[in-house]
Amino acid sequence: MKDTSLGIASYRPVIAAQKHIAAAGHYGAAHAAFQILEGGGNAVDAGVAAGIALGVLQSDIVNVAGVAPTLIYLAERDEVISIAGLGVWPKLASASYFQEKHGGLIPLGLLRTIVPAAPAAWIKALEHYGTMSFSDVARAAISFARDGFAMHPLMAGVIETYEADFRRWPSTSEIYLPGGRPPKVDELFIQSDLARSLQFMCDQEAASASKGRVAGLRAARAAFYEGDLAATFVDFHKKNGGWLRMDDLAEFDAEIEKPVRVSYKNYDMYSCQPWCQGVSLSQALKIVEGIDVRSLGHNSPDYIHVLVEALKIAFADRERYVGDPRFVDVPLGRLLSDAYAAERRSGIKIDRAYPGLPPAADGSRPASVVARDGLPKSLDTSYVCVIDRHGNVFSATPSDTSHESPVIPGTGLVPSMRGTQSWSDPSHASVLAPGKRPRLTPSPALALGPKGPKGRELLPFGTPGGDVQIQAMLQAFLNMTEFGMNPQQAIEAPRFATYSFPDSFQPHDYRPDLLMLESRFPDDYADNLSARGHDAKWWPQFIWRAGAVCAVRKSADSGLMLAGADPRRTAYALGI
């Protein structure tokens, strides 16, 4: 009989390291982080370098002026902190405007703009937990922008898919449609204006360098939020009907926060506060915790069904409760409790899917959602994680597209268009309001295991993918912790995703019961799951829509670090 087994443990080798290690959504960003580590920088320095580089190398789905939710583990203090890398709606913003002028929708263009948060988040991380200057960590990004890089297939595909939107604004088409057409794979792609913007921040830092590293970092920040870049953003908004103003930028800060923590068996799982959907991953884990998932069989129809039903419950509560906690009373104590998890778990039927979206904790359902066929187009976000020689950990999910709002002429930047993840419905937890943050899909994770001879077990992980993010992360985490896979195997395993909830992006379409399966699952899975009530359909194998997880796992016993990076996109890992 012919042997049809793969013959190797994974398509890519797991990356092993003893000293330091990094994984990122583009190989150039992973290399930027590794260079910083080799140069003596810590995990924060390296993670910020990779994050800024992703805003160049994947500027179609990650903007330097976008969002950057971040988790950091400080080994010496045995403490996890969060940096709230998400901006707020400008003071002039109005939900009623969208109700009156746009039928409740938040259209493409400047009116989606919120205050950019990524530069403030990166600089806050450097100031409090890093060791290097902004110029040090931005060097690779500036080089990629100024000298160019080889256009890669996903970015080329995104630009081609959204060509009409990139062509909508001359300042955008000039960059992303060079020569009047989408760039081809392996063509050199240059972003000169973006290089100059980053260099301007470095120059302002250098002018204050004599006052010390922190003063220099603050000068770089001021260049963006108070200086010429800010003035350029605001001037364009004033002339073109946008809401962003100088006081919106000058008054913004990326806050250091206490993250949300839940226990999952022997692990402490950390996520950002509920301005971010990371709490939904925590909730899904708490529901799954009381189920013997190993006995179901890895990626069996029963296993897929149970995880999907747990995720649908988490999405139902996300729709009802999750929003900026400065404006919304999010009942985290209940949603993440053992008792509530047991209550919701008891309603999962092994032979029958709940039709559509289950009710939330209070029995409510979304008031106004529109059912659609097909899949959402949302593509944005990337990810980076780093563990350094000291055991510090960096986990961040930078994001924001470049086709939904115009590039501000001369800057190469699109100030965060993350307003697309707000609602104009006043009854919704994430209805927009001046000074309020949208409900963000980018959601880094960081799990800490028990202590051993070599310290804590460390496991940062994350992915792009919009509403698929927490689904891919749940699967990869369980693959490692319940089924003994190394990070690369866990990432490469076939994946599935439900869409049976209102989409986080405008216009918040709803696809009841839709369940997508990568085609490496057996042929009879779709019929099996459809018989339970899922609308099971097939994806191609290793499709980018299923996420692009990166993860690093450090053993508490040996201190050895293993990293995986998803072949579904351009992700790579490096370590030594």
Secondary structure, DSSP 8 states (H G I E B T S, - for coil): ----S-SSS-SS--EEESS-EEEESSHHHHHHHHHHHHTT--HHHHHHHHHHHHHHHTTTT--TTSB--EEEEETTTTEEEEE-------TT--HHHHHHHSTT---SSGGG-----HHHHHHHHHHHH--S-HHHHHHHHHHHHHH-EE--HHHHHHHHHTHHHHHHSHHHHHHHSGGGS---TTSEE--HHHHHHHHHHHHHHHHTGGG-HHHHHHHHHHHHHTSHHHHHHHHHHHHTT----HHHHHT----EE--EEEEETTEEEEE--TTBTHHHHHHHHHHHHTS-HHHH-TT-HHHHHHHHHHHHHHHHHHHHH-S-TTTS---HHHHTSHHHHHHHHTT-BTTB--SSS---TTS---SS-EE-SS---------EEEE-TT--EEEE--B--SSSS--BTTTTB----GGGG-B--TTSTTB--TT----B----EEEEEEEETTEEEEEEEE---GGGHHHHHHHHHHHHHTT---HHHHHHS--EEE--SB-SSTT-EE-TTEEEEETTS-TTHHHHHHHTT-EEEEE-TT-GGG---EEEEE-TTT--EEEEE-TTTT-EEEE-
